[in-house]
Amino acid sequence: MLHALIEKLSDYPRFFLFCRGLLESNFRVIRQAIEEHLGPNPDRKVLDVACGPGAFSDLFSPGSYTGIDLNPKYIRYATKNYNGQFCVQDARALDFPEGAFDDVLVYGLLHHLNDEDVTSVLRGMQRVLRPGGRALVIEDIPTESRLNLVGHLLHWAENGHHIRPADDYRKLLMPHFRFEDEQLFRSGVCDYYMARLIPHENGSTNESSGS
């Protein structure tokens, strides 16, 4: 019952932004990580995969930013409140030309998906990135501290049924990307794994994480 209620309330953009902002100090640490690793550049086209209500769109130049999400309510909210291009689209079947983007951002999507769906997302990201393009993936990991009761409660209550340890995300990413950097960090009550990546070319794979 509680899971269903939270999932229903999370469907509303303002509620989602208020709650996650409260639990993560208005995404301060996440925003710093995105700025550090992608940074605003009007000459680089960026795709924000599962952009939600568009909370990070202001970190990029409006003419260079495209955000997609499966939730029409989020896209309507983002279109009304932020600059950039927003559209309803399934991240598992990206509808963009090959090499259309210089950068791809994924925040908090993969822990909602099983391994097969994650692979579909990663293949699409690899396809739409130009050679030498960059991807930044930031994903929830199991709460590390036993004393972080709110973090444990959040993971229990939300609908992220595939929260993985960092090693499991790494194994999913390796066939598609080369690792430039990896970090573990906390944002408010939430623990995260972050990877900065470059897509493999010609279907080549990576044997190690490079960390």
N, C-alpha and C positions, 0 to 999 in steps of 0.2 A: 504493500500500500504506500509506504513512504517513498520507495523507489519510483513508483508511478507518478506520485505527486511532484517530486523534484524534477523528474523528466518533463512533466507537463509545464511546470513553471519555467524551466530552463528554455522552453520554446519561445519565451518572450524576451526580446533583446535587452530591454532595460533591466529586467530582473537578473538576467545572466551577467550583464556588465556590473551591476551593483554588487552582487554576491562575490563574483570572482575578483572584482576590484577590492572589495573589503578584505578578502582572504589573502590577496597577493599585493597589498599596498599599491593599488592602482597599477599593477603590472610593471612597477618601476624596474625591477631586475630584468624582466623579459624584454622590456623596451630597450634597456641598455645593451643587452646581448644582441638584439636585432640591429641596432644602430652600429655597434662595433663591427659586426661580421658582414653586414650587407651595406648599410649606410646609404643615405639618399644620393642619387646620381641621376640627373635628368636624361643622361645618355644611355642608361641601362634599363631595359624593360623588366619589370618584376611581376611575377604571378604569386599571389597569396592564396594557397590551396586551403579550402575550408576556412575562409576568412572570418566566419561568424558575423557579428554586427559591424565589422570593419574597424575595430579598435586600434589596429596598428597601421592603418592606411595613411595617417598623417605623418608617419616616419619617412614617407617616400614622396617624390615629386608626383603631383597629380596626373600629369600627362604620361608618366611611365608606369603607373600602377594599375593592375587588374586583380580584382578579388572575386573568387568564386565560392559558393556554398550551396549545399543541397536544400537549405531551409529558406523558403521564399520570404518569411518574416524578417530574417536577418538581412537578406539582400535589400528588401524595401527600406529597412531602417538605415542601412549603410548608405544607400543611394540618396536618402533624404538628408543625412547628417554629415557625410564626409565627401571629400573630393576623390576622384578616381573613377575607374570603370568597374561596375559590379554586375554579375550575372549569376543566375541559378544554374548550377552545373554539378554533375556527379564527379567527384575526384577520381573515381575508379575508371572513368572513361573520358579523359580530358579531350575537349573538342577544340583544339588549337593546332595550327600547322607545326610541322617539325621545325625545331630551332627558333621558335617564336620569341623566346625569352632569354634574357641574360641571367636572371636570378629567379629562384623559386624558394618561397618560404612555406614551411609546414609547421604549424604550432598546434599541438593538442588534438591531432586527428587520428594518428595511427593506433593509439590505445583504445579506440572505439572499434577497430577492425580486426578480423581474423587474419591469419598469415596470407591466405590466398588473396584477400582484398588488398592487403598492404602491398603485395607484389604487383597487383594491377596499378595501384597508385604510383609506385616507384618506377615502373616501366613507362608510364605516361610522363612522369617528371623527366626521366632520362630522354625521352623522345622530344619534348618541347623545349628543352634546354639546348642552346647553341653549343658547339664545341668550345670547351673552356669555360662554359657557364658555371654558376655556383648554385648550390642548394644549401639551405639551412633548415635542419630538422630539430625541433624542440618537443620532447615528449615526456609525459608523466612516467615516473618509475615508482616502484613500491616505496612507501614512506619508510625512511631509514631509521629514524629515532623512535624507540618505543614510547618516549615521553611526548611525542608529537601527536597527541590524542585527536586534535582537530583534523590533522592531515589524514590519520587513519579513518576517521569518521567520514571525511569527504570522499575518500576512495570507496568506502563501503556504500555511501548513499548515491553517488553519481552512476551514470550508465556506461562508464568506461570499463568494459568487461575483459579487456585484453591489455591491462597495464603490465608491462614487461620489465625485467631487469635490463640494464644497459647492454649486457652481452647478447640478449635476444634481439634487441633492435639492431645491434651491430651485424649480426648474422643475416638479417633481412636486408640490410643496406649494402653489404659487401658485393653481391653480384652485380650491382648497378652503378656503384659510385666508388671513387677513391677518396680516402679520408684526408682532409687537411688539418682538422683539429677536432678534439672531443673534450667535453667538460661535463662534470656533474655539479649541480648547484641547487640552491633552494630559493624559491620565490614565495615569500610569505610562509604559509604552512605546507607548500607543495614542493616536492623534490622532483628534479628534472634531469634528463640526459639530453645533451645537445651535441650535434655533429655538423661540422661544416664540410661540404662535400663537392666533388667535381665528378661529372658523369664519365663513366668508361666510354671509350669510343670503339666502334666496330664490334660491339658485343663482348669486348675483353673483360676479364674479371680480375679481382684483386685477391691476393692470397693472405694479406694481413691488413689490419686496421690502420697501420701507419702511425699509431699513437705511441 
